[in-house]
Amino acid sequence: MSGVLFVVGTPIGNLGDFSPRAVETLNSVDFIAAEDTRVTLKLLNRFGIKKPMISYFEHNKKERGDIICSRIENGENCAIVTDAGMPCISDPGEELVKQCAERGIRTIVVPGPSAVISALAVSGLATGRFTFEGFLSTNKKSRKEHLEQLANEKRTMIFYEAPHKLAATLNDLYNAFGDRRISIVREITKIHEEVIRTTLKKAAENYGDGSLKGEIVLVLEGAAENVEQEEFTLEQASNMAKKLMEDGCSVSESAKQAAKITGFKKNEIYKIIMTE
């Protein structure tokens, strides 16, 4: 009889968040698939759990996925865990669940802490509707396309980011969306947990020096609902761009922002600015 894959959430910082059901599940399975066995071993030791582990991460997920599925089909129960948080969310475990689904293997979730939901809850921004965008690509073209697709997104947007990439990401978000509210939530459940509620412009100015450390979640305000679409003239659009230039924006960026607000093409506004 086939076994079961248990998807088990682990603490994102504070080990006190590990649920009794999660402990019971890890104690009951035959083996554990772990993103980093060294990290998971610390968790197991903390709760007195002794189980064999198999490493399962981005660069071996296809090969190891087949091995894990075969063992489950032969009657063993497996728990998949990530280093912190829910497996399969911006995590290679997503592939293992897909493989199990394709092979008719039963999966059971044991919920645990989630940085996405935790950050949203304390962001101070709208929580009724939101979209999780994960990590932005390091590829410039893919990154640009991703942000362009979100230009008119009205739901609250949530991103993961590494501290050494934060400055570049804040600048890219500001260039893509203009100045809107953002909450920078870092080190969730840890000693230095912090929620910084600010704007994209201020965030780019104040945190472009790499001073913020730790695990970071960005919660960004969605586009404003336009109850009435205001009609602009091309002259008003160019004046708006000029005002942005006075505030320190480049000609290109000013034209881009004015175009986004007024509906005119960036090149139309740019041409007027450059000929005056």
N, C-alpha and C positions, 0 to 999 in steps of 0.2 A: 504494500500500500504506500502511495506517495506521501512524502512529508509536507511540511509547510515552511514558507519563508515568512519570518516575522520582521517587519520594518520597525526598528526600535529607536525612538528619539533619545538623545543623550544631552546632558547639561551643556549650555553654551558658555558656562563660566563657573557658576556656583554649583558644586556637587550636591548640595541640598535639594536641588530641583529634580534629581533623579527619582522617578516614581517607584513605589513599592511593586507595582505591576511590571515595570521594566526590569527590576532586579529579579523578580520571580521568573520572568520570561528568559532572561539570560542564563539563569540557573537551570532551566528546564530543557534548553535546546541541546543538540548534539555538538554543534560547532558554531563559531561566530565569524562572519565575514567583516573585516575591519579595514577602514581606509589606511590607517597607520597602526599596526599592531602594538607599537611601543606606547602610543598615546592611550589606546584602549586598555592595555595592560594596567596602567595606573588606575583607571576607573574600576576595572575588575578587582584589583587588589584592595581598593578602598572599601568595596562591598563584599569582600571575601568570596568572590566568584572564581571558580577554576574551570575553564573550558578551553579546548583547543581552538586556535584561530587560523584563518587563512587570509592573507592580504588581498584586498580588492580595491584597486584605485584606477585612475584615468588611463594609465599606460598598460595595464594588464587585464582590463575589464572584459574583453572579448574572450580571451583564453580562460580566465578564471571563472567567468560567468558560465561557460559550458561545464566546467568541473563542478561548480556549486549546484547547478541545475541537475546534473546527473546524480549527484549524491542525494539531493532531495527526492528525485524520482525513485531512488532505491530505498526510500523510507526514512532518511534522516531529516531532522528539523534544523533549520538554520536561522540565525538572527543576523541581519545586516545593520551595522552601525557606522556612523561617520565620526570624525574627530570631535565635532560639536554640533548639536542641533539635530534637525530631522534629516535622515538620509533621503536621497533622491531629489532634494530641492537645491538646484545649482550644484549637483553632486553626481558622480558617476553611478551611484546606486539606481538612478533612473533607468539605466540600461538593463540592470539585472531584473528589475520589476517587469520591464518589457519582455525580456526573455522568458520569464516565468509565465507571463500572460500568454505568450505564443505557444508555450508547451503545456498549458493547462494546469500549471502548478498554483495551488492556493496561496494567497498572500494575506497576511493579517497585520494591521498597523497597531503599534503600541505608541500612542502620541506622546510627544515630549516638547521641550522648549523650542521655539522658532524665533529666530532673530527678526524675520520679516514682520510677523504679527506683533512681537514685543515692541519693536521700534515704532510701528504705526500707532500703537496704543498710547505711547507717551509723546508723540510728535506734536500734538496740538493742532494737527491738520485734519481735514475731513476723512472719516473712516468708513462711511457708508458704501463707497465704491472705490476700489483701488486696483492698480495693476503692478505686478512684480516683474521688473525688468532684468533682474540678476546683475551680472557684471557686464559693463560695456566692453566691447572688443578692443584689443590693443591695435588692431588693424585700422588705420585711419579711414579708409574707404567704408568699411563695415560699420565703424563707429558713427561716421557722418550719416550714413543711410539709416541707422537705428534711430538717431536723434531726429532726423527729418520725419520719420514715420510717426513720431510722437508730438509733432508740432502743434496739433490741435487736440491732443488728448486732454479731456476734461477731468478724468479721474486722478486721484492722488497717485503719484508714481514712486515706486520704491526701488532703490538700486543698492547693490553691495559694492564696496570699494576697499582696496588695500591702501594703507596710509601713504605709501610712497607714490601712489598715483592720484592721490586726492586733489592736489593743486591743479593738475591738468584737467581732471574731470570737472571740477567746479568751474573752471574757465570755459570748458566746452559746453556745460549746461547753461551758463550765463549767455554765451554767444548764441546758443540754439533757442532759448526760451525767453531771454530778457530778464528783467528783475522781478522775481516772484519769491514767495516765502519757501524756505527750506529748513528742515530740521536735520541736524547732523547728530546721529545717535551712536555713541561709541562705547566699547567695553561693557556691553549689556550684561548685567548680573554680577560683574566683577567689582573689585575695590574702587577702581577709578571710573565707574559708570558716569556718563555725562550726556545731557541732552542740550544741544546748542540750537536755539530757535532764532533764526536770523533770515536774511535775504540772500539771494544768489550773489548780488553785487558785493555785499559786505563779506560774505563767506569767501569769495574769490580774493578779496583784498586782505582779509585777516588771517586766512589759513593757507596762503600760497607759499609759506616758508617751510612746510613740512613739520610744523610743530605738533600737530595732532598725531597721536600714536594709537595703536591697538586696532581691534576689529571695528569697522565702520559701516553703518547703514545710513543711506541718504533717503530722506522722505521729502518729496518735492510736490508742491502745490500744482494742481492741474490748471489747464487753461480756463479763463473766466468764461462763464456763460454769457453770451451776448443776447440779452432780451430784445433789444432793438439795435439793428445794425446801423451805425452812424455812417452817413454819406460824407466822404471827404473829397476835396478837390485836389488836383495834382499840386497846386500851390501850397495847400495846407500840408500835404505830405512832405514836400521839400522843406517847408519851415520846421516841421517836426524833426526832420533829419538834422537840420542846422542846429536846433536846440540840443540834440544829442551830441553833436560835435563840440558844442560849447562846454558840455559836461565831461568831455575827454574821450568820447568814442571816435574811432577812425571814420573816415568818409564811407568806406565800404560797409562797416558795421552799422553806422547810422542809417544808411540807405536801406540796409537789410531789415533793421528793426522797424523803421517807418513803413516799409512795404508790408510787413507782417500785420501791422495795426490798421493800415488804410486800405489794403487790398490792391494797391498799385504794384507794378513790377519794380523790382530793385533797380534794374537798369534805367528805367524811366526817371526815377528819383535821382539816381547817381548822375545822370546826364545833365539834369537841371542844375544840381549843385555845382558841377564842374564848369558849367558855362556862365555862371553868374559871378 
